């Protein structure tokens, strides 16, 4: 597929227009000293192969389920880092991991969906499209969205294909984590700049609403795919449309609650107070969750390759290209605490279990922090 061929190069090409991937990329802003205003520390760490794909960490019932490039899956006790089980997909990964605590799923580089029952590989299914979005495991089903934005459902026990939803798509799509989640009895998937509510038993569309409005004179400039994972606040889902907008939708009705024009290439984070994200220059913007009004902005970490953020208590946490984790005050963006990992880039979105935050790095380090 054209989208698959372009892959991350497509992302880089788009960022090059904004000095993100070019050889003339601006220098990262030097970090200011942080007067530690909250307590926090690393509580455990685990080392795996590497993370060279769009990883999603699953937090479920006091456990983190993680994966690495070589196909290793591992469940870790969120409190202690103790290994609960370990498994292997037998091949390098292009996407993962999805889990409901019992069933797990990843996608290999040769487009095979691999299903697990506990630590045991249970089945493999060949897919027709490359996948970069982590599978969603829910209701004893595995849902998969390809880079062509086709959504498929499989039986989690034996891999039987249950339905396929193929819709007219955009000429180009991003090879990075899209939106694929569930709210009550509705499967929600990103379809270009639109969120679609899908009946998970039939694969039919219940509602559809755009968050972004593609702009530009060519296919690359008009890329506006939704970037995941989305933030769920009750029945509300909030997400970023690539380099176009950030917005929130009522997932019960498909009603657009608010949308704001905003650049940026990574997912947003937040909670019932604020939705937070960094633009292509790593200028951080926070919007009020209820109505999208501007809450605050920060230019303290320009061009530092910030990850998607995660809200933890009264803070919001970003990782950067040097492996630092920055804890900012949720109310105004003031730096409260800075902790380090292994010096390699923080990838994906940090995952939260209670007050424990798990951060993954490009070199395969998984670091658990506990701000207090």
C-alpha positions in Angstrom: 0.0 0.0 0.0 1.1 3.5 -0.6 0.5 4.5 3.0 2.6 1.5 4.2 5.4 2.3 1.8 5.7 5.9 3.0 5.4 5.0 6.7 7.4 7.0 9.2 9.1 8.7 6.3 5.7 10.3 5.6 5.7 11.7 9.2 9.2 12.9 8.8 8.4 14.6 5.5 5.5 16.4 7.0 7.6 17.4 10.0 10.4 18.6 7.7 8.0 21.3 6.5 8.0 22.5 10.1 11.8 22.0 10.7 11.1 18.8 12.7 13.0 16.3 10.5 15.3 18.6 8.5 19.0 18.9 8.9 18.4 22.5 10.0 16.3 21.4 13.0 16.4 24.1 15.7 18.5 23.3 18.8 16.5 22.1 21.8 16.0 24.7 24.4 18.3 24.2 27.3 16.6 22.8 30.4 16.1 25.2 33.2 17.0 24.1 36.7 14.0 22.8 38.5 13.4 23.6 42.1 11.8 20.3 43.2 8.3 21.2 44.5 6.9 17.7 44.8 8.4 14.4 46.0 8.9 11.7 43.4 11.3 8.8 42.6 11.9 5.8 40.4 10.5 2.8 42.0 11.6 0.0 39.6 12.8 -0.6 36.1 12.9 -3.4 33.5 15.1 -3.8 30.4 13.8 -5.4 27.2 15.2 -5.4 23.6 14.1 -2.0 22.2 11.0 -0.1 21.3 11.2 0.8 17.6 7.5 0.7 16.9 4.4 2.6 18.1 4.0 1.0 21.5 0.9 1.2 23.6 1.4 0.1 27.2 -1.7 -1.5 28.7 -2.6 -0.8 32.4 -5.1 -3.4 33.7 -6.0 -4.5 37.3 -2.7 -3.4 38.9 -0.6 -4.7 36.0 1.3 -3.2 33.1 1.4 -5.3 29.9 4.4 -4.2 27.6 6.1 -5.4 24.5 9.4 -4.9 22.7 10.6 -4.8 19.1 11.8 -8.4 19.1 8.2 -9.7 19.9 8.6 -10.1 23.6 5.5 -9.5 25.7 5.6 -9.1 29.5 3.1 -8.5 32.3 4.6 -6.6 35.3 3.2 -5.9 38.7 2.6 -2.1 38.7 3.6 -1.7 42.3 6.8 -3.7 42.4 7.9 -4.4 38.8 7.7 -8.2 39.4 7.4 -10.2 36.3 4.0 -12.0 36.3 4.4 -13.7 32.9 6.5 -13.5 29.8 5.7 -14.6 26.2 7.0 -14.2 22.6 5.3 -13.5 19.3 8.2 -15.2 17.5 8.7 -12.2 15.2 9.5 -8.5 15.4 6.5 -6.2 16.0 4.9 -3.4 14.0 2.1 -2.7 16.6 1.0 -3.6 20.1 0.1 -4.4 22.7 -3.6 -4.9 23.3 -4.8 -6.8 26.4 -7.9 -7.3 28.6 -5.9 -9.1 31.3 -6.4 -12.6 29.9 -6.2 -12.3 26.1 -3.5 -10.3 24.5 -2.6 -9.3 20.9 0.2 -7.8 18.8 0.9 -7.5 15.1 4.2 -8.6 13.6 6.2 -6.9 10.8 4.9 -9.5 8.3 1.3 -8.4 9.0 0.4 -11.3 11.2 -2.0 -10.7 14.1 -0.9 -12.9 17.0 -3.3 -13.7 19.8 -2.4 -15.0 23.2 -4.4 -16.7 26.0 -2.4 -15.8 29.0 1.3 -16.4 28.3 0.6 -18.9 25.5 0.4 -17.9 21.8 -3.1 -19.2 20.8 -3.5 -18.3 17.1 -2.1 -16.3 14.1 -4.0 -14.6 11.3 -2.6 -13.1 8.2 -3.7 -9.5 7.6 -4.1 -7.7 4.3 -2.7 -4.4 5.5 0.1 -3.2 7.6 -0.8 -2.2 11.2 0.7 0.5 13.4 -2.2 1.0 15.9 -2.2 -1.4 18.9 -5.0 -3.9 18.7 -7.9 -3.4 21.2 -8.9 -6.4 23.2 -12.4 -6.2 24.8 -15.4 -8.4 25.2 -13.5 -11.5 24.1 -12.8 -9.9 20.8 -9.7 -8.5 19.2 -10.2 -5.3 17.1 -7.5 -4.3 14.6 -7.2 -1.2 12.4 -4.8 -1.2 9.5 -3.0 1.8 8.0 -5.8 1.8 5.4 -8.2 2.4 8.3 -10.1 -0.8 7.7 -11.3 -2.1 11.0 -11.6 -5.9 11.7 -12.9 -8.0 14.6 -11.6 -11.4 15.6 -12.7 -13.9 18.2 -10.1 -13.6 21.0 -10.2 -17.4 21.7 -9.5 -18.8 18.2 -8.8 -15.9 15.8 -12.0 -16.4 13.8 -12.6 -13.3 11.7 -16.0 -11.9 12.7 -16.4 -8.8 10.5 -14.6 -6.2 8.4 -15.4 -2.5 8.1 -13.8 -1.0 5.0 -14.6 2.6 4.2 -13.4 5.1 1.6 -10.2 6.5 2.9 -7.8 9.4 2.3 -5.0 9.1 -0.3 -2.3 9.1 2.4 -2.4 8.0 6.1 0.0 8.0 8.9 2.0 5.0 10.0 1.7 5.7 13.7 -0.8 5.0 16.5 -4.3 5.9 15.6 -7.4 6.0 17.7 -9.0 2.6 18.5 -10.9 2.3 21.8 -14.2 1.5 23.4 -16.7 3.5 25.4 -19.5 1.3 26.9 -20.9 -0.7 24.1 -19.4 1.4 21.3 -16.1 0.8 19.5 -14.6 4.1 18.5 -12.0 4.3 15.6 -10.2 7.2 14.0 -11.1 7.4 10.3 -8.9 10.1 8.9 -9.8 13.3 10.8 -13.1 11.8 11.9 -14.1 9.7 14.9 -16.5 6.9 14.1 -18.7 5.1 16.6 -19.0 1.4 15.5 -21.3 -1.4 16.7 -18.7 -4.0 17.9 -21.0 -6.9 17.2 -21.9 -6.0 13.6 -19.2 -3.7 12.4 -21.7 -1.0 11.3 -21.2 2.7 11.9 -23.5 4.3 14.5 -22.1 7.9 14.3 -19.3 9.9 12.8 -17.9 13.3 13.7 -14.9 15.3 12.4 -12.3 16.7 14.8 -9.9 18.2 12.3 -10.4 20.0 9.1 -7.7 19.1 6.5 -5.9 22.1 5.1 -3.3 22.6 2.5 -2.6 22.4 -1.2 -1.3 18.8 -1.5 -1.9 15.4 0.1 0.9 15.7 2.6 -0.2 19.1 3.9 -3.8 17.8 4.1 -2.9 14.9 6.4 -5.2 15.1 9.4 -5.4 11.6 10.8 -6.4 11.2 14.4 -3.5 10.3 16.6 -3.9 7.9 19.5 -4.4 7.0 22.1 -7.4 9.2 22.9 -8.1 10.6 26.3 -11.3 9.3 27.9 -13.1 11.4 30.5 -16.3 9.7 31.4 -18.2 9.4 28.1 -16.0 12.1 26.5 -13.1 11.2 24.1 -10.5 13.8 23.3 -7.9 13.4 20.5 -5.5 15.2 18.2 -6.0 15.5 14.5 -2.5 15.5 13.0 -1.2 19.1 12.5 -4.8 20.3 12.4 -6.8 20.4 15.6 -7.5 19.0 19.1 -11.1 18.3 20.1 -13.5 16.3 22.3 -16.5 14.3 21.4 -19.4 12.8 23.3 -19.0 9.1 22.6 -22.6 8.2 23.5 -24.1 10.5 20.9 -21.3 11.4 18.5 -21.8 15.1 19.3 -18.8 17.3 18.9 -18.2 19.1 22.2 -15.4 21.4 21.1 -12.5 21.6 18.7 -9.6 24.0 18.5 -7.1 24.6 15.6 -3.7 23.3 16.8 -0.6 21.9 15.3 1.1 18.8 16.7 1.9 15.2 15.8 1.6 13.3 19.1 -1.4 12.3 21.1 -2.8 14.5 23.9 -3.2 13.7 27.5 -5.2 15.0 30.4 -8.1 14.5 32.7 -11.4 16.1 33.7 -9.7 19.5 34.2 -7.4 20.0 31.2 -6.4 18.4 27.9 -2.7 18.9 27.2 -0.4 18.4 24.2 2.7 19.7 22.5 2.8 21.2 19.0 5.5 20.6 16.4 7.8 23.0 18.1 7.1 21.4 21.5 5.2 24.4 22.7 2.8 23.0 25.3 -0.8 24.0 25.3 -3.5 23.1 27.8 -7.2 23.5 27.1 -10.1 23.3 29.6 -11.7 19.8 29.2 -15.2 21.1 29.6 -15.2 23.7 26.8 -11.8 23.9 25.1 -11.0 27.4 26.4 -7.2 28.0 26.7 -5.9 27.2 30.2 -2.2 27.9 29.8 0.8 27.6 27.5 4.5 26.9 28.1 7.6 27.3 25.9 10.1 26.0 28.4 10.9 22.8 26.4 10.9 23.9 22.8 12.3 21.3 20.3 12.9 18.7 23.0 11.0 15.9 21.1 8.3 15.6 23.7 6.2 12.5 24.0 2.5 12.4 24.4 1.7 13.4 28.0 -0.2 11.6 30.8 -2.0 13.2 33.8 -0.9 11.9 37.2 -2.7 13.4 40.2 -2.1 17.2 40.1 0.6 16.9 37.5 1.0 16.2 33.8 4.1 14.2 32.7 6.0 14.4 29.4 9.1 12.5 28.3 11.7 14.0 26.0 14.4 12.9 23.5 17.1 12.6 26.2 15.0 10.3 28.4 14.0 13.0 31.0 10.5 12.8 32.4 9.0 16.3 33.2 6.2 16.6 35.8 4.4 19.9 35.3 1.7 21.5 37.4 -1.6 20.7 35.8 -3.0 24.2 36.7 -0.4 26.4 35.0 2.5 24.3 33.5 5.0 25.1 36.2 7.8 22.5 36.3 7.5 20.6 39.6 9.9 17.6 39.2 12.4 16.2 36.6 13.5 12.5 36.6 15.8 10.7 34.3 15.7 7.3 32.5 18.5 5.7 30.3 19.2 8.7 28.2 17.3 7.5 25.1 14.1 9.0 23.8 10.9 8.4 25.7 8.5 6.7 23.2 4.7 6.4 23.2 2.5 7.7 25.9 3.4 7.0 29.6 0.9 4.6 31.2 -0.6 5.0 34.6 -1.7 2.5 37.2 -2.9 4.3 40.4 -0.1 6.8 41.2 2.6 4.8 39.3 3.7 6.0 35.9 5.4 3.7 33.5 7.7 5.2 30.8 9.2 3.4 27.9 12.4 4.4 26.1 13.7 3.7 22.6 16.5 1.5 24.1 13.9 -0.8 25.7 14.0 0.6 29.2 10.7 0.6 31.2 10.9 2.9 34.2 8.3 3.2 36.9 8.0 6.5 38.7 5.9 7.6 41.6 5.3 11.3 42.1 4.0 12.1 45.6 
